[in-house]
């Protein structure tokens, strides 16, 4: 006898780890659409997952210090949206150096270049914006490479130092 759909979803979540953002597209191999709907609703009402946006959920990270769930990881939410909608995306502007750890400033707006239409979403107090453009730098195999290229373009050639290179290497 096979496992119930919600048990298979939980198993996938445990494998991906806390903070993973996902949509039904990421779980399509685990059951039918209606079975996934019911299982996701059940897991959401139990508090095992959190609904971040319509159709986007995350397996929340918890802070032992605060004793409550942390805010969703905006980059993971953006990646989940891109997988759901079939877009390729690149972080742009001040969000790229922040994602790389080169900037401690948290932008109020995360901007991603996309091959999909212009759209914006509200995730808590943060705005997630997708802007349509030709993605010339999207040909890298690893998403980390795309983020590094966009981050270096954002901070400018004059500010690249040995410390910045060491930070990227880490």
Secondary structure, DSSP 8 states (H G I E B T S, - for coil): ----HHHHHHHHHHHH-TT-EE-GGGGGGGS-HHHHHHHHHHHHHHTSSEEEETTEEE---EETTTTEE----HHHHHHHHHHHHT--EEEETHHHHHHHTS-----SEEEEEESS--EEEEETTEEEEEEE---GGGG-SSHHHHHHHHHHHHH-GGG--HHHHHHHH-
